[in-house]
């Protein structure tokens, strides 16, 4: 089952200062990614990498980077990897410029584990898009991004990616008492029906013209009053929207959870993945 935990869509290593700075911004491309595949689609993670440094010795070019994906993912679980650097499609050679590093055999010299991309990038204006197509969908959560260049390693920032494990949801029902107020405006109207004129008696014929007419008015007016009973049906209800789920981690033990005295502190979630993407790009199956 696919689940989602709070994670970042973008990380910026240019803000991590030191003797040498690796000025690279990693962004999860939500338009090109397929995070929640439908029938006939494969889960796809696409990342944009951009160099935002200056042409000084303080900043270093990127040599390679690792994406700390779920360690259960093996080479056979990856259908396709594409790399576009500075607008040019790159040749991906599994085991040479792309490979999986494990905690038992981590990357040298960073000491990091994950999916390694051995593609260099200019610190000032270099751009790269990396896409990973998986045979089976994984849960989405924070994965470590480890980068190396100029004999410097930067690690510790996490971005949304494929992670291991899934948990069954625990359903709860909550109630909130509310008083709903709705303004009502009543505008009366009176529409006359079909008017009929009935002659009362025979007509009287007189000689002469206007002076023979009796009365001094050209029309008659009168007023009609009517009491109204207005029935106003109103349906009251509420629309409920849930926010992003966050977790407060407690201690780990082999004993069952004691829920008799739980108290959770307020947790502010980080940026979450938007499940709705305006556009999706489908990668055909291509074994590496």
Secondary structure, 3 states (H helix, E strand, C coil): CCCECCCCCEEEHHHCCCCCECCEEEEECCCCCECCCCCCCCCEEEEEEEECCCCCCCECCECEEEECCCCCCCHHHEEEEEEEECCEECCCCECCCEEEECCCCCCCCCCCCEEEECCCECCCCCEEEEEEEECCCCEEEEEEEEEEECCEEEEEEEEEEEECCCCCCCCCCCCCCCCCCCCCCCCCCCCCCCCCCCCCCCCCCCCCCHHHCCCCCCCCCCCCCCCCCCCCCCCCCCCCCCCCCCCCCCCCCCCCCCHHHCCCCCCCCCCCCCCCCCCCCCCCCCCC
